[in-house]
Amino acid sequence: MQADIQAAITDLGTKVTNLTTVNASAIALINGIAAQITAAVTAADNDADAVAAVTAIADTVQAQAASLAAAVSANTPSAKPGA
């Protein structure tokens, strides 16, 4: 019984570590993309190529945000009635 509890605690610790790593990666991704958009907007200054670059980056942000939201939603357990 004690071994089962210890194994469950170890497994939970691993899952928390993995989740922390995923969250940190998602935050870095979103912050990096935001920085790219800011740089592109600054460089745009009525330059059609720069505006196209900003549009492409914005489209990427939207696609990645949608993928991330879908993954979070798919992997978030629903609330149990009465919990």
SVG drawing of the C-alpha trace seen along z (x, -y; Angstrom):
<svg xmlns="http://www.w3.org/2000/svg" viewBox="-24 -55 36 57">
<polyline fill="none" stroke="black" stroke-width="0.4" points="0.0,0.0 2.8,-2.4 4.6,-1.6 1.4,-2.4 1.1,-5.8 4.8,-6.6 4.4,-5.6 1.3,-7.8 3.2,-10.7 6.2,-10.2 3.9,-10.0 2.0,-13.2 5.4,-15.0 6.4,-14.0 3.1,-15.2 3.4,-18.5 7.0,-19.0 5.9,-18.2 3.0,-20.6 5.3,-23.3 7.6,-22.7 4.7,-22.9 3.3,-26.1 6.8,-27.7 7.2,-26.8 3.7,-28.2 4.5,-31.5 7.9,-31.7 6.2,-31.1 3.5,-33.7 6.0,-36.3 8.3,-35.6 5.6,-36.0 4.4,-39.2 7.9,-40.6 8.1,-39.7 4.8,-41.5 6.0,-44.6 9.3,-44.6 7.4,-44.2 5.0,-47.0 7.8,-49.3 9.6,-48.5 6.5,-48.7 6.3,-52.5 4.1,-52.3 6.3,-49.6 4.0,-47.1 6.5,-44.2 6.7,-45.0 2.9,-45.2 2.7,-41.8 5.2,-40.4 3.1,-41.7 0.0,-40.1 1.7,-36.8 3.0,-36.9 -0.5,-37.8 -2.0,-34.9 0.6,-32.6 -0.2,-33.9 -3.9,-33.3 -3.3,-29.8 -1.0,-29.0 -3.4,-30.5 -6.2,-28.4 -4.1,-25.3 -3.1,-26.0 -6.6,-26.8 -7.9,-23.6 -5.2,-21.5 -5.9,-23.1 -9.6,-22.6 -9.2,-19.0 -7.0,-18.1 -8.9,-19.9 -11.1,-17.6 -14.7,-18.7 -16.0,-19.6 -17.6,-16.8 -21.1,-17.5 -21.1,-18.2 -17.3,-18.7"/>
</svg>
